[in-house]
Amino acid sequence: MGNMKTITELLPALVKLRHHLHQIPETANKEFKTHEVIRYSIRDLEPDLVIENIGKTGMAVVFNGMQPGKTLMFRAELDALAIEEDIDIPYHSGVKNTSHKCGHDGHMTMLFGLACLIAENRPEKGRVVLLYQPAEETGTGAESVLADPQFSQIIPDYVFAIHNIPGFSKGSVILRQGVFSMTSEGMKVILKGMASHAAYPENGISPLQALTGILNILPGLNDGKTAPENYTQLTVTFVKMGRSGFATSPGQAEIGLVIRAIHQKDLQHLQELIKNTVRKIAVEACLEEQFIHIEQFPVTSNNPEVVKRLSAVLSKNSFEVTEAEMPLKWSEDFGHFTSRFPGALIGLGAGSSHSDLHTRDYDFPDEILEPGVLALYHIYTEFIAD
């Protein structure tokens, strides 16, 4: 391909940008410095339109063709995670308890690489929108972009996003028709009783026995729900009761859960099972229960016809293409886009033994920047011709 030399020449600048973004991580809806770095980097490419602050801190960069045609949208995420970095690298995170442990620094960089190639190979017809989206990690960013009145200027015909995936060979492409990643949500279960002096526990209402009972029952709610067609998963993420000290018998407890499913109806069924179980035990223990729902992610479902075309064009261009047998268990708010517009979330192998996403020792591998940019560019040339 004629752009091979171009992307090779771009690589040092892409690596430098990725390392810089890694050093200035910002969590959801606070991506102000990140926004400025992207805006500064993109300016010399002379896009036809830049929409700033879409969905609060997001940005859309638009390259127009000479004639009307399809609008392609490629999305990358701006936000980092509230995780302390635990690796010795020259470009270590410069922000305490915050780091890019999902590879969004790499995804942003790949989108910039695509922008560089498009700036030199602008579409003859149609247009390309490069969307830098905030707040993916909280599940709120895609919705805020879609709800922004500015989105009416960039309504796409096709939507694409790429995400690195540890456990697959570096630079390989992972595709799946239909559900690519699962729906999930966080649940906080609160049990409210009454605190008392530690010497007189009988004067209070302790949630301890109910808490123990609930924790014993919760894992069993998944029994028989592991078949591919109705897979669900329940994970306890934290348990809290009382605080360090010896003077008080606590009156409140909290349980953090994350639940996942391939289908929304199965997620809702598991949610109801959890609520009914907690309510029954809470009533018997004279406790008040409360449920708080946070970080709700939809199913991300890929358009089958789009995936067939992706498989064909990437295989033709010498990519190793793997068809995932099962949806990925983690969730992505890109499902808000694929539920409205034809498109796909595409996996990019980060290495067979690479550290898992969302772990303290994860770092996006620079070696996959080149295949990632080229994959995006091949997708651009395939779909802009429609």
ABEGO torsion letter per residue (X at the ends): XAAAAAAAAAAAAAAAAAAAAAAABBBBGABAAAAAAAAAAAAAAGBABBBBGBGGABBBBBBBBABBBBBBBBBBBABBBBBBBABBBAABBABBGBBBAAGAAAAAAAAAAAAAAAAABBBABEBBBBBBBBGAAAGAAAAAAAABAAAAAABBABBBBBBBBBGBBBGBBBBBBEBABBBBBBBBBBBBBBBBBAABAAABBBAAAAAAAAAAAAAAAABGAABAAABBBBBBABBBBEBBEAABBBABBBBBBBBBBABAAAAAAAAAAAAAAAAAAAAAAGBBBBBBBBGBBBBBBBBAAAAAAAAAAAAAAGBBBBBBABBBABBBAAAAAAAABBEBBBBBBAEAABBBBGBAABBBBAAAAAAAAAAAAAAAAAAAAX
